[in-house]
Amino acid sequence: MIEKPIASIIHHFSSIEDPRVDRQKKHQLQDIFFIASCAVICGADNWVAIEEFGKAKIDWFTKLLGLQHGIPAHDTFGDVFAAIDNEQFDECFSNWVSDLASLTEGEVIAIDGKCLRRSIDKASRKAAIHMVSA
């Protein structure tokens, strides 16, 4: 029997061992992965940006995850990702993306956007040209 793909980030990352000391576990490991994944998907590219994204969406994250201690600090994100087994995380991430691809059956369209360099015309008050490809 073939297993049905699962889209849940939390499910896929639940097998990663938590390397933190018990007394320092203020936030659930899966919550940290979920918040970081959402932030990175939305363009965050460092620990501070991930924390800021989490704080900007705190109501949604709290409703979804039941956060008792709010959004983790940027140092917490950095420390956790530095301490986990990278190979284990890579495997979980690959499995999650693979399941997402199976579930969508090709119905997802990748969209990329760029602002063309030097396309702004200040003299004519024309905005820069934005290109979107799908």
WORA-V986514 format. One line per field, one symbol per residue. ss: DSSP state (2 for helix, 1 for strand, 0 for the rest). phi: phi as a letter, one per 30 degrees, with the letter a starting at -180 (. if undefined). burial: # if it has 16 or more other C-alpha atoms within 10 Angstrom, else .. A space follows every 10 residues. Layout:
ss->???
phi->???
burial->???
This chain:
ss->0000000022 2220000000 0222000022 2222222222 2000002222 2222220222 2222200000 0002222222 2220022222 2222222222 2222000000 0111100000 1000010001 1110
phi->.ddddbdddd ddcddddddd dedcddbddd dddddddddd edjdbadddd dddeddcedd ddddciddci dddeddeddd ddcdddddde dddddddddd ddddhidccd bbbbcddhcd bddchcdddc cbbb
burial->.....##.#. .##..#.#.. ........## #######.#. ...#..#.## #####..#.. #.....#... ###..##..# #.......#. .##.##..## .......... .......... .......... ....
